[in-house]
Amino acid sequence: SARNTGIAAARGRWVAFLDADDVWEPEHLKSLLACASANGADMAFSGHRFFQQKSRRVVNGDNPAAEHLRDLPNAVYGALFVIRPSAVLIERKALDRFGPVAVDFPHTNDTEYWLRILRGGGRISYTGTATCICRDHEASMSKRLGEFFEDNARLCERYGDWPAVSSRVRRTRSAMFYRFASRMLENEDRPKAYAFLVKAFRANPASLKTLLSFPRFFFKSRFRRIR
């Protein structure tokens, strides 16, 4: 909702996001604008590094390799790398074309938007430089793993019929996120956790990890009742 409010208030041709605990290198916006302009892109993004709160060190992030850039739909859907919101520049007319940020994905609304742009025929380009620094600390939203995996599972479901994503990637990623979401929820909401396990099986019936999750789930339920 905050991003949508900012987008609505913006008056320039380009919109860049900067989350509260992230920082930009001095050349960040210049390199993004040059990349977008040179490639006729609707959206440009930079690489990122992490500032670790505990160690006070800056380390490399999970930036894209050349093979990822050749097939962005599979790479972004499959989470082979992550495009950080604070690393992104989007043209205003593209935001008008693709609509507001999805408020029903509190932890993955950024990835949902990148997928929406790609699926809608938008062009995304990478600067090749890591000019965004993201702060990594215990208060980060990404630490809420249960909600995070649930969001990712629902995101896989939303884009599960996209032909640009290979059937293998759809099966394996959907099943993995549903399985992880089930594991995170099994102590607080077992019916929902079981429903996610069923979805994991439906997404990839051949997954041995998913198949083995069922006896584990029921054994743990029985053990809890005995205690």
N, C-alpha and C positions, 0 to 999 in steps of 0.2 A: 504493500500500500504506500509506503514511503517513497519508493522508486516511482510509482505512478504519479504521486503528488509532485515530485521533482520534475518529471517529464512534462507534466501539464504546465508547470510554471516556466519551463525553459523557453527561450525565444530565439536561440541561435540555430544555425543549420545543423550542427553536430551536438550530440549529447554524450557525455562521459560520466561513468559512475565512479564514486569513491566511497567505499564503506568506511565507517568511523575509525576503525583501527588499522587501516592500510595507508600506505604512502606511495607517492610517485617520485621517480627520478626526474631531475629537471627537464630532460629531453622527452619525457614520456608522451605528452600530447602532440608534440611536433612530429615524432616518429609515427604515431598512429595516424595522424592526418595525412602525412606523406604516403603511407602505405595504402590507406583507403583511396586517396586520389589517384595514385599510380595504377591501381588495379580495378578502378571503377567499382569498389566494394560498397555494399550496404553497411557492413560492419567490419571493423579491424580490431585485432586484439594483440597484445604483447605477451611475452612470457612473464613469468613471475618467480620471485624468490620468497623464502619464508624468514621472518625475523622470529627466532625462538625466544620466548619471554624468559624462560628459566636460564638458559645458557648465555643469553644476550648475543647470539651468533646469527649471521645471515647464511642460509643454506639454499641450494638450488631447489626449485619446484619441479613438478611433473609436467614439463613443457613438451610440445609435440615434436615427434621425429618426422622425417621426410615422408615416410610411408603413411603416417597419420594424416598429413596434409593432403595427400593424394586421394584420400577417401574420408572426408570429414564426417559424413553421416554415420558410418560404422564406428569411427573413432570416438565421436562425441557420445553417441548412444551407448557404446560399449565401455565408456569411461576409461579409455586408454590414456587419456590425459584430461585435465580439467581447465576450462576457460574461466578464470576468475572474473567476477563482475567488475572489480576495480581495474582490470586490465583492458576494458572494452571501450570502444568509441563507435556509436551508431548514428547514421544519418537520420535527421528528424523525419524525413519523408518515409523512411523505412519503418520507424516506430509507428507512424500513422497508418502505414500499410498493414503491418503485422499485429497491431493492436496492443492493449495494455499488458503489463506483466501479470502473470497468473497468480492470483492470491490464494488459490487452493493448493499450491505447492510451497509451503512456507520454507522448506529447506532446499528445494531444488528448482525454484522458479527461474533461476539463471539458466540452468541447463535446458529447462523446458523452452525458454525463449530462443536459445541458440538452435535447438532442434526445429522450432517453429519457423525460424527464418530459413533454415536449410530446406525444410520440407516445402516451404512456400516458394522456392526458387530464388531466394536471396543469395547474395555472394558474400562470403566471409574470407578475409585475408589475415595473414599473420606477419607481424613485423620482423620476426626473427631475433628480437632482442628482449631481454628480461628487464623491463623498466618499471615493473610494479613490485612492491614489497608488501606481502601480506603478513600480518601479525598472527602468530600461532601461540595460543594460550588456552588454559583450561576453560575460560568463559566462552570460547567460540561456540556458535550454534552447531557446528559440525560435530561437536562432542556428544550431542544428544543422539546417540547412535540408533536407538529404536525408531524415533521419528524420522531420522535421516534415511534409514533403509526402507521404511514404509513409503516415504515419498519417492524414492528411487524405484521401488517396485511398481507403484502406481504410474510413474512416468514411463516405465517400460511398457506397461499395459496400454497407455494412451497412444504410444507410437508403435505398437506391436504389429500393425498392419501396413507399415511403411515399406514399400518395395525396395527402397534404396538401402535398407538395412538387411544384411544377409540373414537367412533363416537360422543359421547356426548361432550368430550373435544374438538374435532375438531369443532363442531358446535358452542359451547358457546364461545370459545376463539377467533375463527375467527370472529364471529359476533361482539364480544365486541371490538376487535381492529379496525375493519372496522368502527364501530359506533363512537369510540373515534377519529379516524382519520378524519372522516367526521365532527365531532364537531369542531376540531381544524382548519379545512380548510374552514369552511363555510363562513368566512368573506373575505377571500382572493382569493378563487378559488371555487366558488359555483358549477360549473359543475363537477369538480373532487370530491367535497364533496358529491354531489348527487350520483355519480357513486359508491362511497364507501358505501353509505347507501343501494344502491341496492345490492351490494355484501354482506353486512351484512344480508340483508333479505334472499338472496339465501343461505347463510351459515346456517342460523337458522330461518326458516320462522315462527316458533312458539314463537320466542322471543317477549314478550310484549314490552320490552324497545325499540327494533328496530322498531316495528310497530308504537309506539307512537312517534318515532323520525321523521316519515314522515310528519304528520300534523304540528309538531313543525317547521320543515324545511320550509314548504310552507307558514305557517303563518308568519314566520320571513321574508321570501322573499317578501311577500305582504306588510308587515309593512314597510320594507325598501323602497319599491316603493312609498308608500303613503307619507312617510316623504319627 
